[in-house]
Every structure is written in C-alpha cells, then in structure tokens.
C-alpha cells in the first residue's frame, strides 16, 4: 500500500490492518515530551489504538476529526496512560 500525503499538520503514522493512519504532528511532539523515548511512545500508541478499535472507550473527550491515534496521543499527554517499566529496565 502506498501512503497518502495529507496537507496540514498531519504526520504519517503506522500501518494497521491495511489502513494507513495519520497523527497530528503537534500531538506527537507533545506526547514525545511526556514519554521521552520514541520507541516506547510508539508501543503505547499502537497498543492503545488496538484497544480503541476493539471497542474500549476513550479516556478523553473525542473531537470531531480525531483519529484513534490522536485519541491515544491525547490520553498520553493528559496523563491518562502510564508506562510501567520493570525495575532496572534501561530507558534509552
């Protein structure tokens, strides 16, 4: 599948079930400041998008043009999702 390029402030996301998802780049930057590690952020958002797409309710108010990735990023920014790393796990 060839990704589409959308105008505006949308950043390419990840491919999930044949759908190419886009995330608001402003939300990505804010969430990156909260989590600090991009790989961990990707894992958090990916897992949460799967949960949301399987029917779990969002933990934040959803706007009219928010995709599932935007909802997950907003949940990270607002502190609704926490990262539970094992003790002594290196955070790169």
Sine and cosine of phi, psi and omega as CSV:
sin_phi,cos_phi,sin_psi,cos_psi,sin_omega,cos_omega
0.00,0.00,0.71,-0.70,0.02,-1.00
-1.00,-0.05,0.81,-0.58,-0.01,-1.00
-0.92,0.38,0.57,-0.82,0.07,-1.00
-1.00,0.03,0.54,-0.84,0.09,-1.00
-0.98,-0.21,0.86,-0.51,-0.01,-1.00
-0.97,-0.23,0.59,-0.81,0.03,-1.00
-0.96,0.29,0.28,-0.96,0.08,-1.00
1.00,-0.09,-0.49,-0.87,-0.11,-0.99
-0.97,-0.24,0.70,0.72,0.01,-1.00
-0.98,-0.22,0.73,-0.68,0.02,-1.00
-0.97,-0.24,0.60,-0.80,0.04,-1.00
-0.88,0.47,0.63,-0.78,-0.02,-1.00
-0.97,-0.23,-0.85,-0.53,-0.04,-1.00
-0.70,-0.71,0.30,-0.96,-0.01,-1.00
-1.00,-0.02,0.79,-0.62,-0.02,-1.00
-0.65,-0.76,0.88,-0.47,0.04,-1.00
0.81,0.58,0.62,0.78,0.05,-1.00
0.99,0.15,-0.06,1.00,0.02,-1.00
-0.98,-0.22,0.73,-0.68,0.07,-1.00
-1.00,-0.04,0.87,-0.49,-0.09,-1.00
-0.99,-0.16,0.55,-0.83,0.05,-1.00
-0.87,-0.50,0.55,-0.83,0.00,-1.00
-0.84,-0.54,0.54,-0.84,0.07,-1.00
-0.92,0.39,0.86,-0.52,-0.09,-1.00
-0.89,0.46,-0.51,0.86,0.04,-1.00
-0.90,0.44,-0.66,0.75,0.03,-1.00
-0.92,0.40,-0.61,0.79,0.02,-1.00
-0.88,0.47,-0.70,0.71,0.00,-1.00
-0.89,0.45,-0.70,0.71,0.00,-1.00
-0.90,0.43,-0.69,0.73,0.00,-1.00
-0.91,0.40,-0.57,0.82,0.04,-1.00
-0.89,0.45,-0.56,0.83,0.04,-1.00
-0.94,0.34,-0.52,0.85,0.01,-1.00
-0.96,0.28,-0.73,0.68,-0.09,-1.00
-1.00,0.09,-0.70,0.72,0.05,-1.00
1.00,-0.06,-0.64,0.77,-0.03,-1.00
-0.95,-0.33,0.88,-0.48,-0.08,-1.00
-0.89,0.46,-0.65,0.76,-0.01,-1.00
-0.90,0.45,-0.65,0.76,0.04,-1.00
-0.92,0.39,-0.66,0.75,0.03,-1.00
-0.86,0.51,-0.70,0.72,0.02,-1.00
-0.87,0.49,-0.68,0.73,0.01,-1.00
-0.91,0.42,-0.67,0.75,0.01,-1.00
-0.88,0.47,-0.77,0.64,-0.04,-1.00
-0.90,0.43,-0.68,0.73,-0.01,-1.00
-0.87,0.49,-0.74,0.67,0.00,-1.00
-0.90,0.44,-0.67,0.74,-0.03,-1.00
-0.93,0.38,-0.60,0.80,0.05,-1.00
-0.88,0.47,-0.66,0.75,0.05,-1.00
-0.88,0.48,-0.67,0.74,0.02,-1.00
-0.89,0.45,-0.71,0.70,-0.01,-1.00
-0.90,0.44,-0.66,0.75,-0.02,-1.00
-0.94,0.33,-0.34,0.94,0.04,-1.00
-1.00,-0.03,0.06,1.00,0.15,-0.99
0.90,-0.43,-0.06,1.00,0.05,-1.00
-0.93,0.38,0.54,-0.84,-0.04,-1.00
-0.99,0.17,0.58,-0.82,0.06,-1.00
-0.92,0.40,0.50,-0.87,0.02,-1.00
-1.00,-0.04,-0.03,1.00,0.01,-1.00
-0.76,-0.65,0.25,-0.97,0.06,-1.00
-0.95,0.30,0.74,-0.68,-0.07,-1.00
-0.99,-0.13,0.79,-0.61,0.04,-1.00
-0.99,0.13,0.14,-0.99,-0.10,-0.99
-0.91,0.41,-0.53,0.85,-0.06,-1.00
-0.90,-0.43,0.44,0.90,0.00,-1.00
-1.00,0.02,0.78,-0.63,0.12,-0.99
-1.00,0.08,0.06,-1.00,-0.01,-1.00
-0.90,0.44,-0.59,0.80,0.03,-1.00
-0.92,0.40,-0.62,0.79,0.05,-1.00
-0.90,0.44,-0.63,0.77,0.04,-1.00
-0.89,0.45,-0.73,0.69,0.00,-1.00
-0.88,0.47,-0.67,0.74,0.03,-1.00
-0.90,0.44,-0.65,0.76,0.03,-1.00
-0.90,0.44,-0.62,0.78,0.05,-1.00
-0.88,0.47,-0.63,0.78,0.05,-1.00
-0.91,0.42,-0.74,0.68,-0.04,-1.00
-0.87,0.50,-0.66,0.75,-0.04,-1.00
-0.99,0.13,0.05,1.00,0.06,-1.00
0.97,0.23,0.33,0.94,0.01,-1.00
-0.98,0.18,-0.40,0.92,0.04,-1.00
-0.92,-0.40,0.72,-0.69,0.00,-1.00
-0.89,-0.45,0.47,-0.88,0.07,-1.00
-0.98,-0.19,0.82,-0.58,0.00,-1.00
-0.92,-0.39,1.00,-0.06,0.00,-1.00
-1.00,-0.04,0.59,-0.81,0.07,-1.00
-0.90,0.44,0.48,-0.88,0.00,-1.00
-0.87,0.49,0.67,-0.74,0.02,-1.00
0.99,0.16,0.00,1.00,0.03,-1.00
-0.95,0.32,0.77,-0.64,0.00,-1.00
-0.95,0.32,0.71,-0.70,0.10,-1.00
-0.94,-0.35,0.95,-0.32,-0.10,-1.00
-1.00,0.06,0.00,0.00,0.00,0.00
